[in-house]
Amino acid sequence: DEVRKIISSAQLELFFVDPFVDAEFVSRYLTQVASTVRVRLLGRKGMATLLPAVQLLTQQTGIAVEVRSSASLHDRYLFVDGKTGFQSGASFKDGAKNAPTTFTEVTDALDAVVATYEALWGSGTTQP
């Protein structure tokens, strides 16, 4: 629920980094996004189910979603409006349903973490 609150607070952009985003992720979280917010998803696995779900969501809501993949992912992050960032101890698709986890705001290292994942985004493979 806290993740959904953060998602719904976005005004400009959400940038998710998670090696395991899939169709379940779209229905769980992206339905909370305002139609004026741009969404970027950087993943690694689950593209076969993610891409059709994203396409359906964009058709139904008009939300702009761009998807890229990178083999160089391990951790999971959510960056909101380029101003705040959070690290998730579990994949967003699983949340804490399988085991306890944390969702921690990144403060001191935010600029460096954002720069790292923006670089991975820039070199990532664009998904149709």
C-alpha positions as CSV (number, residue, x, y, z in Angstrom):
1,D,0.0,0.0,0.0
2,E,2.9,2.4,0.8
3,V,4.4,1.8,-2.7
4,R,1.0,2.6,-4.3
5,K,0.8,5.9,-2.3
6,I,4.2,6.9,-3.5
7,I,3.3,6.0,-7.1
8,S,0.1,8.0,-7.0
9,S,2.1,11.0,-5.7
10,A,4.1,11.3,-8.9
11,Q,3.5,14.4,-11.0
12,L,5.9,14.0,-13.9
13,E,7.7,10.6,-14.1
14,L,8.1,7.2,-12.5
15,F,11.2,5.2,-13.3
16,F,11.1,1.6,-12.1
17,V,14.2,-0.6,-12.1
18,D,13.5,-4.3,-11.4
19,P,14.9,-7.3,-13.1
20,F,11.6,-9.2,-12.7
21,V,8.8,-6.8,-13.9
22,D,6.0,-8.7,-15.6
23,A,2.2,-8.5,-16.3
24,E,1.3,-8.8,-12.6
25,F,3.4,-5.7,-11.9
26,V,1.4,-3.7,-14.4
27,S,-2.0,-4.5,-12.9
28,R,-0.7,-4.1,-9.3
29,Y,1.0,-0.7,-9.7
30,L,0.6,1.0,-13.0
31,T,-3.1,1.4,-12.6
32,Q,-2.3,3.9,-9.8
33,V,-0.5,6.2,-12.2
34,A,-2.0,9.5,-13.3
35,S,-2.5,9.7,-17.1
36,T,-0.1,12.7,-17.3
37,V,2.8,10.8,-15.7
38,R,5.5,9.2,-17.9
39,V,6.6,5.7,-16.9
40,R,9.9,4.1,-17.6
41,L,10.4,0.4,-16.8
42,L,13.9,-1.1,-16.9
43,G,13.8,-4.9,-16.5
44,R,15.5,-8.1,-17.4
45,K,13.1,-11.0,-17.3
46,G,9.4,-11.3,-17.8
47,M,9.3,-9.2,-21.0
48,A,7.1,-11.8,-22.7
49,T,4.2,-11.1,-20.3
50,L,5.1,-7.5,-19.5
51,L,4.9,-6.0,-23.0
52,P,1.4,-7.1,-23.9
53,A,0.2,-5.9,-20.5
54,V,1.9,-2.5,-21.0
55,Q,0.4,-2.2,-24.5
56,L,-3.1,-2.9,-23.1
57,L,-2.7,-0.4,-20.3
58,T,-1.5,2.4,-22.6
59,Q,-4.5,1.7,-24.9
60,Q,-6.9,1.8,-22.0
61,T,-5.5,4.8,-20.1
62,G,-3.3,6.8,-22.3
63,I,-0.4,6.5,-19.9
64,A,3.0,6.8,-21.7
65,V,5.1,3.8,-20.8
66,E,8.5,3.0,-22.2
67,V,10.2,-0.3,-21.6
68,R,13.9,-1.3,-21.9
69,S,15.8,-4.3,-20.8
70,S,19.3,-4.6,-19.4
71,A,21.3,-7.7,-18.4
72,S,23.1,-5.7,-15.8
73,L,20.3,-5.5,-13.2
74,H,20.1,-6.9,-9.7
75,D,18.6,-4.4,-7.3
76,R,15.2,-2.8,-7.5
77,Y,14.5,0.9,-7.4
78,L,11.7,3.4,-7.9
79,F,12.6,7.0,-8.8
80,V,9.8,9.6,-8.5
81,D,9.8,12.8,-10.5
82,G,13.7,12.8,-10.5
83,K,13.6,14.0,-6.9
84,T,13.2,11.0,-4.7
85,G,14.2,7.4,-4.9
86,F,13.5,4.2,-3.1
87,Q,15.2,0.8,-2.9
88,S,13.0,-2.3,-2.6
89,G,14.4,-5.4,-0.9
90,A,12.0,-7.6,-3.0
91,S,10.9,-7.5,-6.6
92,F,7.9,-5.1,-7.1
93,K,6.0,-8.0,-8.6
94,D,6.3,-10.0,-5.4
95,G,6.3,-7.2,-2.8
96,A,6.4,-8.8,0.7
97,K,4.0,-11.6,-0.2
98,N,6.7,-14.3,0.0
99,A,8.9,-12.9,2.8
100,P,9.4,-9.8,4.9
101,T,11.2,-7.0,3.1
102,T,12.0,-3.3,3.2
103,F,11.3,-0.3,1.0
104,T,13.8,2.3,1.9
105,E,14.2,5.9,0.7
106,V,17.6,6.6,-0.8
107,T,18.9,10.0,0.4
108,D,22.7,10.5,0.6
109,A,23.6,8.5,-2.5
110,L,20.6,9.4,-4.6
111,D,22.4,11.3,-7.3
112,A,24.9,8.5,-7.8
113,V,22.3,5.8,-7.8
114,V,20.1,7.7,-10.3
115,A,23.2,8.3,-12.5
116,T,24.0,4.6,-12.5
117,Y,20.5,3.6,-13.6
118,E,20.1,6.4,-16.1
119,A,23.3,5.1,-17.7
120,L,21.8,1.5,-17.8
121,W,18.6,2.9,-19.2
122,G,20.6,4.7,-21.9
123,S,22.4,1.5,-22.9
124,G,19.4,-0.7,-22.4
125,T,17.6,-2.5,-25.2
126,T,14.4,-0.8,-26.3
127,Q,11.4,-3.1,-26.2
128,P,8.6,-2.7,-28.7
